[in-house]
C-alpha cells in the first residue's frame, strides 16, 4: 500500500484517497489527488518524502 502523507484537508493528516487509484499526472510516480487536486509524488523512501513535503509538495511512500 502507498500512503499519502500529511493531508491538509483532514484533521488526522491521513488522506482518504488511495494513491494506486489516483489518475496519472504524466509520469508513473506522479498522480493527481481527486480530493485536493494537487500532484502527489510517490517517493522511494521516507527521507525523499520529507524533502518533497518540505518543498510544499504532496508525497506518498510505500509501506
Number of C-alpha atoms within 10 A of each C-alpha: 10 14 18 23 18 16 17 12 12 10 9 9 12 14 20 13 15 13 25 12 11 16 14 16 15 9 8 10 13 20 24 19 22 14 12 14 9 13 18 23 24 23 19 12 12 15 11 16 21 18 13 18 16 11 9 9 14 25 27 28 20 13 8
